[in-house]
Amino acid sequence: MQIKQTALLLAVIAVIVAVISAKAIKSSRASRSAAPTDIAGTVVPATPGTPEPTPTADEPGAAETLPRLLDLGSVGCIACKEMEPVLDELERELAGKVEVAFIDIAQDETAADKYKIQLIPTQIFFDAEGNELFRQTGAYPKKQILEKMAELGMIAD
């Protein structure tokens, strides 16, 4: 009986921590429209053909006509830190084929609204015309990113 009570207490604490964390992230930004995401950190498909917001001159992709992988996160996020070496490798390996960019939403809160970010890290895959092809939340291994890029036609197999 005590094990069940302990498990229930831990589950309640986990839910409270999740709610507080979500409210803290949401309250740190201006209100925005909801985008479909999976709070478990699993793949959330984009609506195919949804155009990417037009980048300004100081944003990644402003002068590019390449497909783009955009990672939105924060330097204080553990899963985002796990993505950093993956993104660095992809940027080197895919130079001239795919633009790889990172936006720290703690530094650029408007980006969270612009890209309808609910959880971080979020990776968004865009074609060369700026149309969103796919979106994924949570840490994403390099091998799976490359497989998804090939599947989406962003790179050759």
TIPAKE-930886 format. One line per field, with one value per residue: residue in one letter; x, y, z of N, C-alpha, C, CB in turn. Coordinates in Angstrom, 2 decimals, m for minus. Glycine has a CB too. Layout:
N
res = (A|...)
n_px = (X|...)
n_py = (Y|...)
n_pz = (Z|...)
ca_px = (X|...)
ca_py = (Y|...)
ca_pz = (Z|...)
c_px = (X|...)
c_py = (Y|...)
c_pz = (Z|...)
cb_px = (X|...)
cb_py = (Y|...)
cb_pz = (Z|...)
//
This chain:
157
res = (M|Q|I|K|Q|T|A|L|L|L|A|V|I|A|V|I|V|A|V|I|S|A|K|A|I|K|S|S|R|A|S|R|S|A|A|P|T|D|I|A|G|T|V|V|P|A|T|P|G|T|P|E|P|T|P|T|A|D|E|P|G|A|A|E|T|L|P|R|L|L|D|L|G|S|V|G|C|I|A|C|K|E|M|E|P|V|L|D|E|L|E|R|E|L|A|G|K|V|E|V|A|F|I|D|I|A|Q|D|E|T|A|A|D|K|Y|K|I|Q|L|I|P|T|Q|I|F|F|D|A|E|G|N|E|L|F|R|Q|T|G|A|Y|P|K|K|Q|I|L|E|K|M|A|E|L|G|M|I|A|D)
n_px = (0.81|1.94|3.84|2.26|1.14|3.44|4.25|2.05|2.26|4.73|4.00|2.10|3.74|5.44|3.63|2.91|5.39|5.78|3.61|4.18|6.64|5.84|4.09|5.89|7.57|5.72|4.72|6.91|6.98|5.22|1.70|0.68|m0.45|m1.59|0.34|0.37|1.91|3.88|4.03|5.64|7.98|8.22|8.09|6.44|4.50|4.65|2.39|2.24|3.60|3.21|4.21|7.36|7.89|8.90|12.31|14.24|16.85|18.91|18.59|19.19|19.23|18.32|19.44|19.63|19.09|18.87|17.79|16.71|17.62|16.35|17.01|15.45|15.92|17.43|20.30|20.42|19.08|19.06|18.59|18.83|21.50|22.58|22.03|23.77|26.50|25.69|24.39|26.57|28.24|26.55|26.32|28.93|29.27|27.21|27.56|26.89|24.88|22.71|21.36|22.14|20.87|20.65|18.48|18.34|15.79|15.49|16.98|15.92|12.91|10.80|11.11|10.12|7.38|7.03|7.74|6.00|6.63|6.36|7.65|11.08|14.16|13.20|13.20|13.01|12.33|12.90|12.08|13.86|12.37|11.34|9.19|7.68|8.52|8.63|8.53|10.02|10.22|12.36|15.53|17.36|18.82|21.77|21.95|19.25|18.30|19.65|18.56|15.87|16.14|16.97|14.70|12.86|13.83|15.75|18.44|20.66|20.43)
n_py = (m1.19|1.23|1.60|2.11|4.55|6.14|6.04|7.32|9.85|10.69|10.79|12.85|14.98|15.11|15.92|18.43|19.80|19.75|21.32|23.79|24.38|24.60|26.78|28.76|29.00|29.77|32.17|33.79|34.78|36.69|36.25|33.69|32.03|28.66|25.83|22.59|20.26|17.71|16.90|14.97|15.02|13.85|13.19|15.65|16.11|18.59|20.90|20.20|22.32|24.70|27.97|29.29|31.88|35.00|35.62|38.20|40.52|40.10|37.55|33.95|32.45|34.53|35.36|33.04|30.26|27.68|24.47|24.30|23.66|24.48|25.05|25.64|26.81|27.04|28.25|27.47|25.10|21.63|19.51|21.03|21.71|19.21|19.03|20.82|19.90|18.14|19.81|21.43|19.56|18.82|21.28|21.67|19.35|19.57|21.92|24.32|22.75|22.42|24.78|25.21|26.30|28.01|29.34|31.12|31.18|32.40|34.64|35.80|36.36|36.85|35.06|32.65|33.11|33.69|31.26|29.60|28.09|25.64|23.84|23.21|21.66|22.53|21.32|22.48|21.71|23.07|23.60|24.74|26.90|27.91|26.66|24.91|21.65|19.66|19.07|18.67|17.86|17.98|16.37|15.30|12.76|12.79|10.89|10.26|12.76|13.15|11.01|11.84|14.21|13.18|11.66|13.72|14.91|16.85|16.37|14.24|10.68)
n_pz = (0.00|0.80|m1.21|m3.44|m2.68|m2.54|m5.22|m6.40|m5.21|m6.29|m9.00|m8.94|m8.13|m10.35|m12.34|m11.36|m11.46|m14.24|m15.11|m13.87|m15.09|m17.79|m17.59|m16.80|m19.02|m20.94|m19.83|m20.02|m22.50|m24.99|m25.53|m27.80|m30.79|m30.62|m31.52|m32.94|m30.92|m29.36|m26.08|m25.09|m26.40|m28.86|m32.42|m34.33|m36.98|m39.53|m41.09|m44.32|m46.80|m45.50|m45.43|m44.40|m42.02|m43.35|m43.36|m41.74|m42.65|m40.79|m39.87|m39.88|m43.08|m44.61|m47.05|m48.39|m50.60|m50.05|m48.78|m45.34|m41.97|m39.00|m35.69|m32.72|m29.53|m26.29|m24.62|m22.00|m21.76|m21.26|m23.13|m25.41|m25.32|m25.82|m28.49|m29.68|m30.49|m32.50|m34.34|m35.03|m36.34|m38.48|m39.77|m40.73|m42.36|m44.23|m45.55|m47.99|m49.04|m47.28|m45.13|m41.77|m38.80|m35.62|m33.20|m30.28|m28.19|m25.77|m25.96|m28.24|m28.10|m29.82|m31.85|m30.88|m30.93|m33.65|m34.93|m33.68|m31.31|m28.87|m27.22|m26.30|m27.27|m30.63|m33.86|m37.12|m40.41|m43.55|m47.00|m49.97|m50.78|m48.52|m47.35|m44.71|m43.99|m42.09|m38.57|m35.37|m31.94|m29.09|m28.30|m31.13|m32.81|m34.88|m37.00|m37.44|m38.20|m40.63|m42.07|m42.16|m43.60|m46.07|m46.71|m47.02|m49.25|m49.05|m49.06|m50.93|m50.83)
ca_px = (0.00|2.81|4.49|1.28|1.03|4.67|4.18|1.04|2.85|5.73|3.28|1.51|4.85|5.89|2.64|3.03|6.62|5.55|2.70|4.91|7.61|5.12|3.60|7.04|7.99|4.65|4.60|8.09|6.78|3.89|0.79|0.78|m1.39|m1.11|0.75|0.33|3.18|3.77|4.80|6.55|9.23|8.25|7.92|5.17|4.58|4.20|1.39|3.03|3.35|3.08|5.41|8.12|7.86|9.98|13.39|14.76|18.24|19.84|18.29|19.70|18.39|17.82|19.91|19.88|18.08|19.11|16.92|17.20|17.28|16.37|16.85|15.09|16.11|18.03|21.58|20.23|18.28|19.94|18.40|19.36|22.97|22.87|21.90|24.82|27.52|25.02|24.20|27.89|28.67|25.70|26.66|30.19|29.10|26.21|27.86|26.59|23.74|21.62|21.72|21.83|20.86|20.13|17.99|18.13|14.53|15.60|17.55|15.03|11.58|9.88|11.26|9.20|6.06|7.10|7.78|4.99|7.35|5.73|8.66|12.42|14.44|12.35|13.88|12.07|12.94|12.29|12.63|14.59|11.43|10.92|8.01|7.95|8.30|8.57|8.97|10.30|10.61|13.26|16.83|17.17|20.13|22.28|21.59|17.83|18.15|20.10|17.55|14.68|16.48|16.94|13.30|12.19|14.45|16.64|19.77|20.66|20.69)
ca_py = (0.00|2.41|1.76|2.77|5.95|6.80|6.19|8.35|11.12|11.03|11.16|14.17|15.94|15.25|16.73|19.81|20.36|19.96|22.46|25.00|24.64|25.06|28.14|29.67|29.23|30.51|33.53|34.58|35.28|37.24|35.18|33.32|30.99|27.32|24.98|21.21|19.68|16.56|17.24|13.88|15.20|13.01|13.84|16.29|16.50|19.92|20.94|20.37|23.49|25.92|28.75|29.80|33.33|35.60|36.07|39.54|40.50|39.65|36.18|32.90|32.12|35.72|35.45|31.67|29.54|26.29|23.92|24.78|23.05|25.51|24.53|26.70|26.32|27.98|27.75|26.94|23.87|20.47|18.83|21.94|21.56|17.94|19.25|21.71|19.23|17.57|20.91|21.83|18.56|18.94|22.52|21.42|18.30|19.93|23.27|24.48|21.91|22.72|25.74|24.76|27.50|27.92|30.58|31.05|31.89|33.21|35.90|36.32|35.85|36.97|33.85|31.64|33.43|33.61|29.86|28.89|27.11|25.28|23.12|23.28|22.19|22.19|21.40|22.68|21.46|23.89|23.42|25.92|28.00|28.37|25.93|23.95|20.27|18.74|19.66|17.66|18.44|17.17|16.08|14.52|12.25|13.17|9.88|10.41|14.02|12.90|10.15|12.65|15.12|12.40|11.33|14.95|15.39|17.98|15.91|12.95|9.53)
ca_pz = (0.00|0.88|m2.51|m4.31|m2.24|m2.95|m6.68|m6.67|m4.81|m7.30|m10.22|m8.71|m8.14|m11.75|m13.06|m10.86|m12.04|m15.67|m15.27|m13.49|m16.15|m18.98|m17.33|m16.76|m20.41|m21.63|m19.29|m20.37|m23.86|m25.27|m25.91|m29.21|m31.18|m30.32|m32.62|m32.48|m30.51|m28.49|m24.90|m24.77|m27.13|m30.04|m33.70|m34.63|m38.38|m39.90|m42.13|m45.54|m47.62|m44.71|m45.68|m43.28|m41.94|m44.12|m42.47|m41.94|m43.12|m39.77|m39.48|m40.76|m44.22|m45.28|m48.44|m48.83|m51.37|m49.71|m47.73|m44.05|m40.70|m37.97|m34.34|m31.78|m28.17|m25.37|m24.13|m20.67|m21.86|m21.34|m24.43|m26.43|m25.26|m26.49|m29.93|m30.17|m31.31|m33.67|m35.28|m35.53|m37.33|m39.67|m40.46|m41.47|m43.37|m45.23|m46.04|m49.41|m49.41|m46.36|m44.09|m40.42|m37.97|m34.26|m32.61|m28.84|m27.97|m24.56|m26.43|m29.27|m27.74|m30.95|m32.67|m30.34|m31.47|m35.11|m35.34|m32.89|m30.51|m27.60|m26.44|m26.87|m28.60|m31.77|m35.14|m38.22|m41.71|m44.59|m48.34|m50.45|m50.96|m47.21|m46.87|m43.64|m44.41|m40.96|m37.31|m34.36|m30.67|m28.28|m28.91|m32.36|m33.20|m36.20|m37.99|m37.76|m38.93|m42.01|m42.70|m42.42|m44.71|m47.31|m46.95|m47.44|m50.49|m48.77|m49.44|m51.63|m49.94)
c_px = (0.86|3.51|3.54|1.14|2.27|4.67|3.19|1.59|3.89|5.07|2.67|2.60|5.34|4.93|2.74|4.27|6.43|4.66|3.42|5.93|6.94|4.62|4.73|7.51|6.97|4.58|5.80|8.00|5.40|2.99|0.88|m0.24|m0.77|m0.75|0.72|1.72|2.89|4.64|5.76|7.87|9.33|7.94|6.52|5.24|4.04|3.05|2.15|2.60|3.15|4.34|6.04|7.95|9.08|11.06|13.78|16.24|19.21|19.60|18.95|18.73|17.93|18.21|20.12|18.74|18.27|18.00|17.53|16.71|17.44|16.10|16.56|15.16|16.66|19.33|21.48|19.49|19.22|19.81|18.94|20.89|23.40|22.85|23.08|25.90|26.93|24.85|25.53|28.40|27.86|26.05|27.93|29.96|28.16|26.41|27.63|25.41|22.50|22.14|21.27|21.94|20.25|19.64|17.72|16.88|14.53|16.16|16.64|13.64|10.58|9.95|10.32|7.79|6.03|7.03|6.83|5.60|6.63|6.74|10.02|13.21|13.40|13.18|12.81|12.84|12.18|12.89|13.28|13.68|10.92|9.67|8.42|7.57|8.01|9.04|9.06|10.69|11.46|14.58|16.61|18.54|20.50|21.84|20.13|17.56|18.52|19.10|16.30|14.95|16.44|15.50|12.53|12.76|15.36|18.07|19.63|21.00|22.12)
c_py = (1.26|2.65|2.47|4.25|6.74|7.04|7.27|9.73|11.58|11.45|12.55|15.24|16.17|16.11|18.19|20.49|20.64|21.18|23.77|25.37|25.19|26.48|29.14|30.00|30.10|31.95|34.40|35.16|35.91|36.09|34.94|32.25|29.62|26.58|23.55|20.70|18.52|16.82|16.14|14.00|14.33|13.82|14.39|16.74|17.90|19.80|21.19|21.61|24.76|26.75|29.25|31.31|33.90|36.10|37.51|39.42|39.97|38.21|35.17|32.67|33.31|35.76|34.07|31.14|28.04|25.79|24.30|23.93|24.14|24.86|25.72|26.13|27.42|27.39|27.17|25.61|22.67|19.76|19.70|21.85|20.26|18.10|20.05|20.99|18.59|18.63|21.38|20.87|18.68|20.19|22.35|20.46|18.71|21.33|23.32|23.66|22.23|23.75|25.17|25.98|27.21|29.30|30.31|31.86|32.67|34.59|36.58|35.75|35.95|35.73|32.75|31.86|33.19|32.16|28.97|27.75|26.90|24.62|23.29|22.06|21.72|22.35|21.50|22.53|22.26|23.52|24.73|27.12|28.53|27.70|24.93|22.56|19.35|19.48|18.55|18.36|17.45|16.97|15.10|14.05|12.59|12.18|10.03|11.71|13.81|12.02|10.95|13.62|14.39|12.06|12.54|15.52|16.60|17.67|14.60|11.86|9.26)
c_pz = (0.00|m0.45|m3.47|m3.95|m2.67|m4.46|m7.07|m6.33|m5.83|m8.61|m10.09|m8.75|m9.56|m12.55|m12.63|m11.45|m13.53|m15.91|m14.94|m14.57|m17.40|m18.78|m17.33|m18.17|m21.11|m21.13|m19.64|m21.77|m23.96|m25.69|m27.42|m29.51|m30.95|m31.60|m32.12|m32.16|m29.58|m27.27|m24.48|m25.52|m28.36|m31.28|m33.87|m36.08|m38.60|m40.88|m43.43|m46.31|m46.83|m44.90|m44.39|m43.22|m42.66|m43.17|m42.78|m42.28|m42.09|m39.31|m40.40|m41.91|m45.02|m46.74|m49.05|m49.70|m51.16|m48.79|m46.38|m42.90|m39.65|m36.63|m33.43|m30.38|m27.30|m24.85|m22.72|m20.63|m22.06|m22.68|m25.56|m26.48|m25.94|m28.00|m30.50|m30.99|m32.58|m34.75|m35.87|m36.60|m38.62|m40.47|m41.30|m42.63|m44.51|m45.81|m47.55|m49.89|m48.58|m45.36|m42.75|m39.51|m36.60|m33.84|m31.14|m28.52|m26.66|m24.92|m27.44|m29.04|m28.89|m31.84|m32.19|m30.87|m32.98|m35.61|m34.53|m32.07|m29.18|m26.67|m27.11|m26.45|m29.61|m33.02|m36.22|m39.52|m42.77|m45.94|m48.77|m50.64|m49.62|m46.68|m45.80|m44.12|m43.24|m39.72|m36.27|m33.08|m29.88|m29.00|m30.06|m32.83|m34.65|m37.28|m38.41|m38.51|m40.39|m42.75|m43.06|m43.57|m46.04|m47.69|m47.52|m48.74|m50.29|m49.16|m50.20|m50.63|m49.80)
cb_px = (m0.92|3.84|4.92|m0.08|0.85|5.90|3.79|m0.24|3.49|6.67|2.19|0.76|6.00|6.03|1.21|3.11|7.81|4.91|1.46|5.63|8.38|3.95|2.85|8.19|8.18|3.30|4.42|9.34|6.94|3.94|m0.65|2.21|m1.82|m2.16|2.17|m0.34|4.09|4.19|3.88|5.91|10.38|7.27|8.23|4.87|3.83|5.34|0.29|2.90|2.18|2.85|5.10|9.62|7.81|9.46|14.61|14.54|18.66|19.78|16.79|19.94|17.21|18.33|21.21|20.07|18.17|20.49|16.76|16.77|18.19|15.33|18.13|13.67|17.04|17.06|22.61|19.49|17.25|19.63|16.90|18.93|23.46|21.87|20.60|25.46|28.23|23.64|23.49|28.91|28.52|24.22|26.84|31.27|28.58|24.83|29.33|27.78|24.10|21.09|21.08|22.78|20.10|21.21|16.69|19.39|13.37|16.50|18.92|15.55|11.05|10.18|12.72|9.21|5.69|8.38|9.20|3.90|8.81|4.54|8.31|13.15|15.83|11.06|14.82|11.35|12.95|12.50|11.51|15.28|10.25|10.70|7.30|7.17|9.51|9.44|8.00|11.41|9.38|12.63|17.84|16.45|20.17|23.81|21.84|17.00|19.03|21.49|17.18|14.27|17.87|17.77|12.63|12.28|13.38|16.57|20.70|21.67|20.01)
cb_py = (0.00|2.24|0.37|2.06|6.03|5.97|4.85|8.07|11.00|9.84|10.12|14.21|15.43|13.87|16.19|19.83|19.39|18.71|22.28|24.81|23.37|24.12|28.18|29.06|27.90|29.82|33.48|33.73|34.15|38.34|35.51|32.84|31.15|26.53|25.36|20.31|20.74|15.25|17.56|12.55|14.93|11.86|12.88|17.49|15.52|20.75|22.04|19.14|23.25|25.59|29.93|29.41|33.80|36.74|35.16|40.43|41.88|40.56|35.96|31.59|31.37|36.95|36.26|30.76|29.89|26.11|22.35|26.21|21.78|26.63|23.75|27.27|25.12|28.32|28.86|27.92|23.96|19.49|18.52|23.40|21.58|16.86|19.97|22.41|18.17|16.97|22.07|21.90|17.14|18.95|23.66|20.86|17.05|19.83|23.69|24.13|20.44|21.43|27.14|23.59|28.63|27.38|31.09|31.57|30.91|32.52|35.66|35.97|36.61|38.23|33.35|31.66|34.89|34.26|29.33|28.34|27.55|24.34|21.61|24.57|21.77|23.07|20.15|24.08|19.93|25.40|22.98|25.60|27.55|29.82|25.21|24.33|19.76|17.46|20.80|16.68|18.85|15.82|15.50|15.37|10.75|13.26|8.47|10.38|15.14|12.25|8.99|13.42|15.75|11.10|10.84|15.99|15.73|18.37|15.75|12.94|8.31)
cb_pz = (1.19|2.00|m3.09|m4.21|m0.71|m2.54|m7.35|m5.87|m3.42|m7.55|m10.54|m7.35|m7.25|m12.40|m12.80|m9.32|m11.83|m16.30|m14.36|m12.14|m16.50|m19.30|m16.00|m15.94|m21.17|m21.43|m17.80|m20.25|m24.90|m26.38|m25.50|m29.58|m32.65|m29.53|m33.16|m33.52|m29.82|m29.22|m23.77|m25.08|m26.23|m29.90|m34.83|m33.66|m39.25|m40.51|m41.87|m46.43|m48.46|m43.20|m46.58|m43.40|m40.48|m45.00|m42.60|m40.68|m43.52|m38.60|m39.46|m39.97|m43.77|m44.58|m48.50|m47.63|m52.88|m49.04|m47.87|m43.84|m40.38|m38.27|m33.86|m32.09|m28.15|m24.20|m24.14|m19.84|m23.02|m20.21|m24.67|m26.14|m23.78|m26.06|m30.23|m29.02|m30.49|m33.28|m34.60|m34.36|m36.75|m39.27|m39.44|m40.52|m42.71|m44.62|m45.69|m50.21|m49.23|m45.63|m44.36|m39.95|m38.66|m33.27|m33.34|m28.03|m27.98|m23.50|m27.04|m30.70|m26.53|m31.76|m32.65|m28.80|m31.16|m35.61|m35.23|m33.80|m30.27|m27.85|m26.31|m26.44|m29.05|m31.82|m35.38|m38.14|m42.05|m44.30|m49.36|m51.75|m51.81|m47.24|m48.04|m42.35|m45.16|m41.22|m36.83|m34.83|m29.86|m27.97|m27.86|m33.47|m33.00|m36.17|m37.43|m36.47|m38.31|m42.02|m41.77|m41.14|m44.48|m47.14|m45.65|m46.36|m51.49|m47.31|m48.20|m52.81|m50.42)
//
